[in-house]
Structure formats: C-alpha cells, structure tokens
C-alpha cells in the first residue's frame, strides 16, 4: 500500500521523522534520519530487550523507502519496571528454631525466639528479581512509533522532492532553449561547410585537368554530412521528453533513471560540440553541458 502511494511523487532521500506511541504507562519514541546513499542502508539502535524486533522493523522501512541511508533510534522513555518477590527459606528458619530450642533445653535458658529475630536473621528471607513482563506491548508500540516517524519522514522528503523537481524542470527548459538555438544555427551549417570545401578544393586544383565535378560533389557531400547535427538534436529532444515525463509522472524512484538520461544528454552535447565549427553552436552545447551537470548534482538527492 505504501509503495503504491509513493509512485506519483518525486521524493528526496534527505529528511527527518519522529514518532511516539504510549500505552499503560509505557512510552516509545522513534527517531529516523535519512541521507543520500546509492542503495538502501538501514541502521538501527534498539534497546537490548527489543533487539528481536529488528527484522520486522527493517521490513517496515523497506515498504516505504527504496534508496538512502536510514538511521533509526528507538527509546523506551518509560520502560516497564522489573518486579520482585520475597522468598522465605523455610528449611533454614526451621533449622534455626530447632537449634534455638535445643540450646534452650540443654542449657536451661529462658526466653523465646521472636519474629523480629527471625526477620533480622541473614538468609531467612531473600529478594528474587522478576524479569519484566513481555506481553508484546512494547513491540506494538515500537512498530506504531516507527510508522509515525516514517510518515513524517515521507512528508518532509516529498516536500523537498517537489522543490527539487521544480528546479530540474527549469534546467530542462534551459536545455530545450539551447537545443532550439542550435537547430536554428545548424540548419545552414552543411551547405555553408560544403561551399567552403568546394571553394578550397577549387583553389587547390585551379589549372589542373581531369577534375570530375560529379565526384567532387559526392566527396563534398560526405564531408558536409560530418558536420550535420540533426540526428544528435533528435536524440537530445528525445531524452528531454523522457526526463520531463519522468518528473511529471514518476513511477517509483526516479533518481537513477534521471542520472542515466543526463549521461546520454551529455554525450549528445559533446558530439554536437565536436562536429559543429560554428561558435554559436559550440556556445550552446557548452550551456547544455553546464545545465546537465547541475541536474546530475541534484538528482543525487532523489530517491
């Protein structure tokens, strides 16, 4: 249920949550802190008598969180106190009384052994500690408190994730604007390059016989194709649309997906920069690379 609810939100990995639960004088406080991490790494600090709950609590976290380092601390603020019982060492007391009676008879002593003397007798009464009652109440309280801490953590990282998503959309718009300017500049690039090549070849071969104009056109067309960035722009726009769709309609964690898309966009910008000789195109390609780098830094904070 929790995992399905997260599918429509962009979530940060950074956040904090605190949950409390109380019953019958026992209060449990759970604190949770999440930071960036490549995978899901859950660390727990539990009271010694609640260590057996770790596996169940870890499963609760895994239902709600896919990536990040999660530090969890659970505290029993008002733990159930241990009881005690008094035990009378009846054999010892009986032996003591028999010995007292024997002494009284043998030595013709007067007096009687009273209750106060027996209570003061070392070993006559012992105090036995009882283990705290383990009726599952603490386990239920810890689970309840953890769920409340997770809910608070989710709310915080959803707010941060939404803010980051808005910033990423702004960077993607800047990339789209640069791609549009590259397309405007690149339209005439192959023809201009072909014209320069033909002029250069004509200068070199002026006065030479046997130059085949058809072959020259073919070679020039091949060379001009090497500066055509149409395919790179098409792929770049495809990655842009994929990134925008991922932010608009997230289906689970988006951080790794966006990071991969940014790697591909950076590769296309590098190719455009290396193929195009025009300064305006190179300038826009560098702007794209700068925006991509900003996005890659920010997606490291996203689940």
C-alpha positions in Angstrom: 0.0 0.0 0.0 2.8 2.5 1.0 4.8 1.7 -2.1 1.9 2.4 -4.4 1.2 5.7 -2.7 4.8 6.9 -3.4 4.6 6.1 -7.2 3.1 9.5 -8.1 5.7 11.6 -6.2 9.2 12.7 -6.6 11.0 12.0 -3.3 14.2 13.3 -1.8 16.3 11.0 0.3 17.0 13.6 2.9 14.6 14.1 5.8 13.8 13.5 9.4 10.9 11.9 11.3 9.9 11.3 14.9 7.1 9.1 16.1 5.7 8.4 19.6 3.4 5.8 21.0 2.2 5.3 24.6 0.1 2.7 26.4 -0.3 1.7 30.1 2.5 4.0 31.2 5.0 2.8 28.6 6.1 5.4 26.0 8.2 4.7 23.0 10.0 7.4 20.9 11.4 6.5 17.5 13.7 9.0 15.6 14.5 8.5 11.9 17.0 10.4 9.8 17.6 9.8 6.0 20.5 11.0 3.9 21.8 10.3 0.4 23.1 6.8 -0.5 23.4 4.7 -3.7 21.4 1.9 -2.1 19.1 1.3 0.9 21.2 1.0 4.0 19.2 0.8 7.3 21.0 1.2 10.6 19.1 0.6 13.9 19.8 1.3 17.6 17.3 -0.5 19.7 17.0 -1.2 23.5 18.6 -4.6 24.2 15.3 -6.3 25.1 13.8 -5.2 21.8 16.6 -6.5 19.5 14.4 -9.3 18.2 12.2 -6.7 16.5 14.9 -5.5 14.1 13.9 -7.7 11.2 10.3 -6.7 11.4 11.1 -3.0 11.7 13.5 -3.3 8.7 10.7 -4.7 6.7 8.5 -1.7 7.6 11.2 0.6 6.3 11.7 -1.3 3.0 8.0 -1.0 2.3 8.3 2.8 2.2 11.9 3.5 1.2 13.8 2.3 -1.8 17.1 4.2 -1.5 19.1 6.2 1.1 20.9 5.7 4.4 18.3 5.4 7.2 19.4 5.8 10.8 16.7 4.7 13.3 16.9 5.1 17.1 14.2 3.7 19.4 13.9 4.7 23.0 11.8 3.3 25.8 11.1 6.6 27.7 9.0 4.9 30.4 10.0 1.2 30.3 8.0 -1.4 32.2 9.9 -1.9 35.5 11.0 -5.3 36.7 9.1 -6.8 39.6 10.4 -8.8 42.6 9.2 -11.3 45.1 10.2 -12.4 48.6 11.1 -16.0 49.4 11.3 -17.5 52.9 14.0 -20.0 53.3 11.7 -22.3 55.4 14.3 -25.1 55.8 16.8 -22.6 57.1 14.3 -21.0 59.6 13.1 -24.4 60.8 16.7 -25.5 61.5 17.4 -22.2 63.3 14.3 -22.7 65.5 15.3 -26.3 66.3 18.8 -25.2 67.2 17.4 -22.5 69.4 15.1 -25.0 71.2 17.9 -27.4 71.7 20.1 -24.7 73.2 17.3 -23.6 75.5 16.8 -27.1 76.8 20.4 -28.1 77.1 21.5 -25.0 78.9 18.2 -24.3 80.7 17.9 -20.9 79.0 14.9 -18.6 79.3 13.3 -16.5 76.6 11.8 -17.2 73.1 12.9 -16.5 69.6 10.5 -13.9 68.2 9.6 -12.7 64.8 11.9 -9.7 64.8 14.9 -12.0 65.4 13.8 -14.2 62.5 13.4 -11.2 60.2 16.8 -10.0 61.1 18.4 -13.4 60.5 20.6 -13.3 57.4 19.4 -15.7 54.8 16.0 -16.2 56.3 14.3 -14.1 53.6 15.7 -13.4 50.2 14.6 -11.0 47.4 14.2 -12.5 44.0 14.0 -10.2 41.0 11.5 -11.0 38.3 12.1 -10.4 34.6 10.0 -7.6 33.0 6.7 -8.8 31.6 7.0 -9.4 27.9 3.4 -9.3 26.7 4.2 -7.8 23.2 3.1 -4.3 24.3 6.5 -2.7 23.7 6.8 -4.4 20.3 3.5 -3.0 19.1 4.4 0.4 20.4 7.7 0.5 18.6 6.1 -0.5 15.4 3.4 2.1 15.8 6.0 4.8 16.6 8.2 3.8 13.6 5.2 4.1 11.2 4.5 7.6 12.5 8.2 8.5 12.1 8.1 7.2 8.6 5.0 9.2 7.8 6.7 12.4 9.0 9.9 11.5 7.0 7.8 10.9 3.9 6.1 14.2 4.2 9.5 16.0 4.5 11.1 14.3 1.6 8.1 14.7 -0.6 8.2 18.5 0.0 12.0 18.5 -0.7 11.5 16.3 -3.7 8.8 18.6 -5.1 11.1 21.6 -4.8 14.0 19.8 -6.5 11.6 18.6 -9.3 10.7 22.3 -10.0 14.4 23.2 -10.2 15.1 20.3 -12.5 12.2 21.4 -14.8 13.8 24.8 -15.0 17.2 23.3 -16.1 15.4 21.2 -18.7 13.7 24.2 -20.1 17.1 25.9 -20.4 18.4 22.9 -22.3 15.4 22.9 -24.6 16.0 26.6 -25.4 19.7 25.9 -26.2 18.7 23.0 -28.5 16.3 25.3 -30.3 19.0 27.8 -30.9 21.4 25.1 -32.1 18.8 23.9 -34.6 18.4 27.5 -35.9 22.1 27.8 -36.4 22.7 24.3 -37.6 20.2 24.4 -40.5 22.6 26.2 -42.8 25.7 24.5 -41.5 26.2 21.6 -44.0 25.6 23.9 -47.0 28.0 26.5 -45.7 30.6 23.9 -45.0 30.1 22.3 -48.4 30.6 25.7 -50.1 33.8 26.4 -48.2 35.2 22.9 -49.1 34.4 23.4 -52.8 36.0 26.8 -52.8 39.1 25.4 -51.1 39.3 22.4 -53.5 38.8 24.7 -56.5 41.7 26.9 -55.3 44.0 23.9 -54.9 43.1 22.4 -58.3 42.8 25.5 -60.3 44.5 25.0 -63.6 44.6 21.1 -63.2 42.8 19.0 -65.8 40.7 15.9 -65.2 38.7 17.1 -62.2 35.4 15.3 -62.2 32.7 17.8 -61.0 30.4 14.9 -60.0 33.0 13.2 -57.9 33.8 16.5 -56.3 30.1 17.0 -55.3 30.0 13.5 -53.9 33.1 13.9 -51.7 31.9 17.3 -50.5 28.5 15.9 -49.6 30.2 13.2 -47.5 32.3 15.8 -45.7 29.4 18.1 -45.1 27.4 15.3 -43.6 30.0 15.0 -40.8 29.0 18.4 -39.5 25.3 17.7 -39.7 23.9 17.5 -36.1 20.3 16.7 -37.0 20.5 13.2 -35.5 22.1 14.4 -32.3 19.4 17.1 -31.9 16.6 14.5 -32.4 18.1 12.2 -29.8 18.7 15.2 -27.4 15.0 16.1 -27.7 14.0 12.5 -27.1 16.0 12.5 -23.8 14.5 15.8 -22.9 11.0 14.5 -23.3 11.9 11.3 -21.3 13.3 13.4 -18.5 10.2 15.7 -18.4 7.8 12.7 -18.4 9.8 11.1 -15.6 9.3 14.2 -13.4 5.7 14.7 -14.4 4.6 11.1 -14.0 7.1 9.3 -11.7 6.6 5.5 -11.4 8.7 4.7 -8.4 12.2 6.1 -7.7 13.4 8.5 -10.4 17.0 9.3 -9.2 18.9 6.6 -11.1 16.7 7.0 -14.2 17.3 10.7 -14.4 21.0 10.2 -13.8 21.2 7.8 -16.8 19.3 10.2 -19.0 21.7 13.0 -18.1 24.7 10.9 -19.1 23.1 10.3 -22.5 22.3 14.0 -23.0 25.9 15.0 -22.0 27.1 12.6 -24.7 24.9 14.2 -27.4 26.1 17.7 -26.3 29.7 16.5 -26.6 29.1 15.2 -30.1 27.4 18.4 -31.2 30.2 20.5 -29.9 32.9 18.4 -31.7 31.0 18.3 -35.0 30.0 21.9 -35.3 32.6 24.5 -36.1 30.2 27.5 -35.6 30.9 29.4 -32.4 27.3 30.0 -31.5 26.6 26.2 -31.7 29.6 25.4 -29.6 28.5 28.0 -27.0 25.0 26.5 -26.8 26.4 23.0 -26.5 28.5 24.1 -23.5 25.5 25.7 -21.9 23.7 22.3 -22.3 26.6 20.5 -20.6 26.5 23.0 -17.8 22.8 22.5 -17.2 23.2 18.7 -17.4 25.9 18.9 -14.7 23.6 20.9 -12.4 20.8 18.3 -12.9 23.2 15.4 -12.2 24.3 17.0 -8.9 20.7 17.5 -7.8 19.4 14.0 -8.8 21.9 12.5 -6.4 19.4 13.8 -3.7 16.4 12.0 -5.2 15.3 8.5 -4.4 
